[in-house]
Amino acid sequence: MSERIVVVGGGTAGARLAERLPVTLLGEEPHAPYNRVLLADVLAGRYGPDVITLPAARDGAARRGVRVTGIDRETREVRCADGTRVAYDRLVLATGSNPVLPPLRGLAGQQSLPAGVQAFRTLDDCLALDALVRPGARAAVIGGGLLGVSAARALAARGAEVVLAQQGEHLMERQLDPDASELLRAHLAGLGVEVHTECRVRGLKVADGAVTAVELADGFVLDADLVVLACGVRPRVGLALEAGLDVRRGIVVDDELRTSDPYIHAVGDCAEHDGRLYGLAGAALEQADVLAELLQSRPAAYRGTRALTRLSLDTLELAAFGEAVPQPGDDTVRLADATSGAYRKVVVRGDRLVGGVLLGDLGAVGTLARAWEGDEALPDAPLLHLLTHDGGS
């Protein structure tokens, strides 16, 4: 392959491309590419940072600690903060996303976060939290999505006294229905995590540059030695905007993952395809695999990702996919076992499986996921068979 392919970003998508193709990989972080999905396990002490390292780049050059500051589309070069320029024939933006920092009192107008306040997005974030957490530490996690739940579980495993504050009505609103969320809440309580839903945080109390408490909208104050901000992520699109590429919520790409410049592609969290942002490792890997084929002049097209979310919380296994909340006219099948804490639910629209949630026993998840991902007509059998251990096969 004679084309010079430059990849900006050493996250999941960028590392996958570097594994499959000879590329020049420019990563802003000083670490070798790593699996972000396992950061909570590193924080919990289950793995060391070296265990989550991704495979090394194939044949190409990987530069760490390099921040790209601009794209010169005329000369087809990227400019780096160290003054160097890197020429490309094809440029791939895999810049990922940044954590959303909420506009809280105590944060507004600050150049840096107070001591003890930490996002949870990168390995450096994880290592910073690792240095702060200790048995008996008072930890507040702001945000009850997948990342917040993972962080709360990890901190509790380290012996911290954890309070999780979720502004929405229930945990993991994007993936779970209220019933499944309530089971998750009960499980977290069993791990020592105190969960507050419909709970808006007003601000942080800071003394001598360090956080001391979290102030809720109702005036209640939670003492805190450390605060984790898990309030979602936002695609990193600054380079694309400055280069004049088409950007909406993310960098707009077509089915060949091309941006509005035919020599520039985008994959992963920063890419918006068909109006959708994914923010999931599965989508990033699928996009990278499709682009690897295209850059080798092989026929391929990206049509979107039907991604399954899985989470392991010690003794609780969770899987969710598609639409967990039914629309009018949908059929719903649900099985719940209060004794074991197991819960299974699928949503069927016409003859298609459109979503599901499973907690506890995941024996049926493989067959259900395949039926959903394939978007094929379901067999002519009672819907209850979908929730048997073999998924009705």
Residue pairs with C-beta under 8 A, 6 or more apart in sequence:
1 21
1 22
1 295
1 296
3 89
3 90
3 295
4 24
4 87
4 88
4 89
4 90
5 17
5 21
5 22
5 23
5 24
5 60
5 88
5 89
5 90
5 91
5 92
5 295
6 23
6 24
6 26
6 78
6 86
6 87
6 88
6 90
6 91
6 92
7 14
7 17
7 18
7 23
7 24
7 25
7 26
7 92
7 94
8 14
8 26
8 68
8 78
8 91
8 92
8 93
8 94
8 95
8 239
9 26
9 27
9 28
9 93
9 94
9 95
9 96
9 268
9 270
10 18
10 25
10 26
10 27
10 28
10 29
10 32
10 33
10 62
10 64
10 94
11 33
11 36
11 94
11 96
11 268
11 269
11 284
12 33
12 35
12 36
12 54
12 268
12 281
12 284
12 285
12 288
13 94
13 96
13 267
13 268
13 269
13 284
13 285
13 287
13 288
14 25
14 27
14 33
14 92
14 94
14 267
14 268
14 288
15 25
15 33
15 54
15 55
15 57
16 54
16 284
16 285
16 288
16 289
16 292
17 23
17 25
17 92
17 94
17 267
17 288
17 291
17 292
18 25
18 33
18 57
18 58
18 60
18 62
19 54
19 55
19 56
19 57
19 58
20 58
20 288
20 289
20 292
21 58
21 60
21 292
21 295
21 296
22 58
22 59
22 60
23 57
23 60
23 92
24 60
24 61
24 62
24 63
24 86
24 88
25 33
25 57
25 60
25 61
25 62
25 63
26 63
26 66
26 68
26 78
26 80
26 86
27 33
27 62
27 63
27 64
27 65
27 66
28 65
28 66
28 67
28 68
29 64
29 65
29 122
29 123
29 124
30 64
30 65
31 49
31 64
31 123
31 124
32 53
32 54
32 56
32 62
32 64
33 53
33 54
33 62
34 49
34 52
34 53
34 54
34 123
35 52
35 53
35 54
35 281
36 121
36 122
36 281
37 281
38 47
38 51
38 52
39 52
39 120
39 122
39 123
39 125
39 126
39 150
40 150
40 151
40 153
40 154
41 47
41 52
41 154
42 48
42 49
42 51
42 52
42 123
42 126
42 130
43 120
43 126
43 129
43 130
43 133
43 151
43 154
43 155
43 158
44 153
44 154
44 157
44 158
45 157
45 158
49 123
49 126
49 127
52 123
56 62
66 80
66 81
66 82
67 80
67 81
68 78
68 79
68 80
68 81
68 239
69 79
69 80
69 81
70 78
70 79
70 239
70 242
70 243
71 77
71 78
71 79
71 91
71 239
71 242
71 243
71 264
72 78
72 79
72 85
73 243
73 244
73 261
73 263
73 264
75 87
76 87
76 88
76 89
76 91
76 263
77 85
77 86
77 87
77 88
78 85
78 86
78 88
78 91
79 85
80 86
88 263
89 263
90 263
90 264
90 265
90 295
91 263
91 264
91 265
92 264
92 265
92 266
92 267
92 291
93 239
93 240
93 251
93 259
93 264
93 265
93 266
93 267
93 270
93 271
94 266
94 267
94 268
94 270
94 284
94 288
95 235
95 236
95 237
95 239
95 240
95 268
95 269
95 270
96 235
96 236
96 268
96 269
96 270
97 121
97 233
97 234
97 235
97 236
97 269
97 270
97 279
98 121
98 233
98 234
98 236
99 119
99 120
99 121
99 229
99 230
99 231
99 232
99 233
99 234
100 229
100 231
100 232
100 233
100 234
101 107
101 113
101 119
101 229
101 231
102 142
102 201
102 229
102 231
104 201
104 202
104 203
104 204
105 202
105 203
105 204
105 215
106 114
106 203
106 204
106 205
106 206
106 211
107 113
107 114
107 117
107 203
107 204
113 119
114 204
114 206
114 209
114 210
114 211
115 209
115 210
115 211
116 132
116 210
116 211
116 224
116 225
116 226
116 227
117 204
117 211
117 226
117 227
117 229
118 125
118 128
118 129
118 132
118 226
118 227
118 228
118 229
119 125
119 228
119 229
119 230
120 126
120 129
120 147
120 151
120 228
120 229
120 230
121 147
121 233
129 151
129 155
129 226
129 228
132 225
132 226
133 139
133 155
133 158
133 159
133 160
133 226
134 158
134 159
134 160
135 158
135 159
135 160
136 159
136 160
136 161
137 155
137 159
137 160
137 161
137 225
137 226
138 160
138 161
138 163
138 222
138 223
138 224
138 225
138 226
139 152
139 155
139 160
139 161
139 162
139 163
139 224
139 225
139 226
139 227
139 228
140 162
140 163
140 164
140 165
140 214
140 222
140 224
140 226
140 227
140 228
141 148
141 151
141 152
141 155
141 162
141 163
141 164
141 165
141 227
141 228
141 230
142 148
142 165
142 201
142 214
142 227
142 228
142 229
142 230
142 231
143 165
143 166
143 167
143 229
143 230
143 231
143 232
144 164
144 165
144 166
144 167
144 168
144 170
144 171
144 172
144 173
144 195
144 197
145 171
145 172
145 173
145 174
145 230
145 232
146 172
146 174
146 175
146 309
146 311
147 230
147 232
148 164
148 166
148 228
148 230
149 164
149 171
149 172
149 184
149 188
149 311
149 313
150 311
151 228
151 230
152 162
152 164
152 188
152 193
152 228
153 188
153 191
153 193
153 313
153 314
155 162
155 228
156 162
156 188
156 191
156 192
156 193
157 191
157 314
160 226
161 192
162 192
162 193
162 194
163 193
163 194
163 195
163 196
163 214
163 222
163 224
164 171
164 188
164 193
164 194
164 195
164 196
165 196
165 199
165 201
165 214
165 216
165 222
166 195
166 196
166 197
166 198
166 199
167 198
167 199
167 200
167 201
168 197
168 198
169 178
169 197
169 198
170 176
170 178
170 181
170 182
170 185
170 197
171 181
171 184
171 185
171 188
171 195
171 197
172 181
172 184
172 320
173 181
175 309
175 320
175 324
175 357
176 184
176 318
176 320
176 324
176 357
177 324
177 325
177 345
177 357
179 334
179 336
179 343
179 345
180 318
180 320
180 324
180 343
180 345
180 357
180 359
183 341
183 343
183 359
183 360
184 313
184 316
184 318
184 359
185 195
185 197
186 341
187 313
187 315
187 316
187 341
188 195
188 313
189 195
191 313
191 314
196 216
199 216
199 217
200 216
200 217
201 214
201 215
201 216
201 217
202 215
202 216
202 217
203 214
203 215
204 211
204 213
204 214
204 215
204 224
204 227
205 211
205 212
205 213
205 214
205 215
205 221
206 212
211 224
211 225
211 226
211 227
212 223
212 224
213 221
213 222
213 223
213 224
214 221
214 222
214 224
214 227
215 221
215 222
216 222
233 269
233 279
235 249
235 250
235 251
235 269
235 270
235 271
235 272
235 277
236 269
236 270
237 247
237 250
237 251
237 270
240 247
240 251
240 259
240 266
240 270
241 247
243 261
243 264
245 251
245 252
245 259
245 260
245 261
245 264
246 252
246 259
246 260
248 272
248 275
249 272
249 277
250 266
250 269
250 270
250 271
250 272
250 277
251 259
251 266
251 270
251 271
251 272
252 259
252 260
252 272
253 259
253 265
253 266
253 267
253 271
253 272
253 273
253 302
254 273
255 273
255 301
255 302
255 303
256 265
256 291
256 294
256 300
256 301
256 302
257 265
257 266
257 267
257 271
257 273
257 287
257 290
257 291
257 294
257 302
258 264
258 265
259 265
259 266
265 291
267 284
267 287
267 288
267 291
268 283
268 284
268 287
268 288
269 277
269 278
269 279
269 284
271 277
271 287
273 287
273 302
273 304
274 304
276 304
278 284
278 305
278 307
280 305
280 307
280 309
282 305
282 307
282 308
283 305
283 307
286 302
286 305
287 302
287 305
290 300
290 301
290 302
291 302
293 299
293 300
294 300
306 321
306 322
306 372
306 373
306 375
307 321
308 319
308 320
308 321
308 365
308 369
308 373
309 318
309 319
309 320
309 321
310 317
310 318
310 319
311 317
311 318
311 319
312 318
316 341
316 359
316 360
317 358
317 359
317 360
317 361
317 362
318 358
318 359
319 356
319 357
319 358
319 362
319 365
319 369
320 355
320 356
320 357
320 358
321 355
321 356
321 368
321 369
321 372
322 347
322 353
322 354
322 355
322 356
322 372
323 347
323 354
323 355
324 345
324 347
324 355
324 356
324 357
325 347
325 355
326 332
326 347
327 349
329 349
330 347
330 348
330 349
330 354
331 347
331 348
331 349
331 383
332 345
332 346
332 347
332 348
333 345
333 346
333 348
333 383
333 384
333 386
333 387
334 343
334 344
334 345
335 342
335 343
335 344
335 345
335 384
335 387
336 342
336 343
336 344
337 343
337 360
340 360
340 361
341 359
341 360
342 359
342 360
342 361
343 357
343 358
343 359
343 360
344 356
344 357
344 358
344 359
344 361
344 364
344 387
345 356
345 357
345 358
346 353
346 355
346 356
346 368
346 383
346 386
346 387
347 353
347 354
347 355
347 356
348 354
348 378
348 383
348 386
351 377
351 378
352 375
352 376
352 377
352 378
353 368
353 371
353 372
353 378
353 386
354 372
355 372
356 368
356 372
358 364
358 365
358 368
361 389
363 389
363 390
364 386
364 387
364 388
364 389
364 390
364 391
366 391
367 390
367 391
367 392
367 393
368 386
368 391
371 378
371 386
371 391
378 386
379 385
379 392
381 392
385 391
385 392
386 392
